[in-house]
């Protein structure tokens, strides 16, 4: 149930971030920033979907690493763009900074989700395993 709720939250956050980044695309292009972050923001709901249905295809550890890499890469790109926009020193980048910060927030939420899912899945596996020394 928590997975579906987080899927909805990340879907809304990713869509809003994508639209905000697209709205500020001229300012970001003026300061030499790519549109890669726009498309990474749309991949935010991909994490919960992969963790829900991906266990039939990939082992759990590899799946967690792939999903964490998606969010970590988005956070890296957002951090670099935010730093470049902060160095611009003009008021025209305020909207672009807000959009980039929203992208960072989505990536951080995704990383927290992956960490909590990993802990939960580890605990479930530990509870299901036979006791040591018995």
CORJO-V988014 format. One record per residue. N is the residue number from 0. SS is DSSP state (@ for helix, = for strand, . for the rest). OMEGA is omega in radians with two decimals (none if undefined). BURIAL is # if it has 16 or more other ideal C-beta (glycine too) atoms within 10 Angstrom, else .. Layout:
[[N:SS:OMEGA:BURIAL] [N:SS:OMEGA:BURIAL]]
This chain:
[[0:.:3.12:.] [1:@:3.12:.] [2:@:-3.12:.] [3:@:3.10:.] [4:@:3.13:.] [5:@:3.04:#] [6:@:3.13:#] [7:@:3.13:.] [8:@:-3.13:#] [9:@:3.07:#] [10:@:3.12:#] [11:@:-3.13:.] [12:@:3.12:#] [13:@:3.13:#] [14:@:3.12:.] [15:@:3.12:.] [16:@:3.12:#] [17:@:-3.14:#] [18:@:3.12:.] [19:@:3.12:#] [20:@:3.10:#] [21:@:3.12:.] [22:@:-3.12:.] [23:.:-3.05:#] [24:@:3.14:.] [25:@:3.12:.] [26:@:-3.13:#] [27:@:3.11:#] [28:@:3.12:.] [29:@:3.14:.] [30:.:3.00:.] [31:.:-3.14:.] [32:.:-3.08:#] [33:.:3.11:.] [34:.:-3.13:.] [35:@:-3.12:.] [36:@:3.10:#] [37:@:-3.08:#] [38:@:3.06:.] [39:@:3.11:#] [40:@:3.09:#] [41:@:3.13:.] [42:.:-3.14:#] [43:.:3.12:#] [44:.:3.14:#] [45:@:-3.13:#] [46:@:3.11:#] [47:@:3.12:#] [48:@:3.12:.] [49:@:-3.14:#] [50:@:3.10:#] [51:@:-3.03:.] [52:@:-3.06:.] [53:@:-3.12:#] [54:@:3.06:.] [55:@:-3.05:.] [56:.:-3.06:.] [57:.:3.00:.] [58:.:-3.02:.] [59:@:-3.10:.] [60:@:3.12:.] [61:@:3.13:.] [62:@:3.09:#] [63:@:3.13:#] [64:@:3.13:.] [65:@:-3.13:#] [66:@:3.10:#] [67:@:3.12:#] [68:@:3.10:.] [69:@:-3.11:#] [70:@:3.13:#] [71:@:3.11:.] [72:@:3.09:.] [73:@:3.11:#] [74:@:3.11:#] [75:@:-3.14:.] [76:@:3.13:#] [77:@:3.13:#] [78:@:3.12:.] [79:@:3.13:.] [80:@:3.12:#] [81:@:3.13:#] [82:@:3.13:.] [83:@:3.13:#] [84:@:3.10:#] [85:@:3.13:.] [86:.:-3.12:.] [87:.:3.06:#] [88:.:3.12:.] [89:.:-3.12:.] [90:@:-3.12:.] [91:@:-3.07:.] [92:@:-3.10:#] [93:@:3.13:.] [94:@:3.11:#] [95:@:3.08:#] [96:@:3.09:#] [97:@:3.12:.] [98:@:3.13:#] [99:@:3.07:#] [100:@:3.07:.] [101:@:3.08:#] [102:@:3.09:#] [103:@:3.12:#] [104:@:3.12:.] [105:@:3.12:#] [106:@:3.11:#] [107:@:3.08:.] [108:@:3.11:#] [109:@:3.12:#] [110:@:3.09:#] [111:@:3.10:.] [112:@:-3.14:#] [113:@:3.13:#] [114:@:3.12:.] [115:@:3.10:.] [116:@:3.12:#] [117:@:3.12:#] [118:@:3.14:.] [119:@:3.14:.] [120:@:3.07:#] [121:@:3.12:.] [122:@:3.11:.] [123:@:3.12:.] [124:@:3.14:.] [125:@:3.13:.] [126:@:-3.11:.] [127:@:-3.10:.] [128:.:3.10:.] [129:.:-3.10:.] [130:.:3.13:.] [131:.:3.06:.] [132:.:-3.12:.] [133:.:none:.]]
